[in-house]
Amino acid sequence: MTDISGSAPEGLTPVYTDNQGTIALTKNNIFHARTKHIEICHHYIHDTVEKGQTIVLYCPTDEMPANLMTKVLPRVKLSKFTGMLGVR
């Protein structure tokens, strides 16, 4: 992974997900019958985890600020997530 300038950022880059299965695949990339359809090019995150560049962390759906951009939210959650992201 690189930042906007093209150089690698310092430290681990956190990637948050609410999918426990995704986290398991990034830690153990064994090809099972259920994951055979995932092409090698889609295993980029697993590779960055192995190289120590990325860490995949669990974030419950109710705490995922990215939902601000992907879901219709009630006013309370909308206010919470806009505050978390610094959006006014």
Secondary structure, DSSP 8 states (H G I E B T S, - for coil): ---TTSS--SS-EEEEES-HHHHHHHH-----GGGTTS-GGGGHHHHHHHTTSEEEEE--GGG-TTHHHHS---HHHHHHHHHHHT--
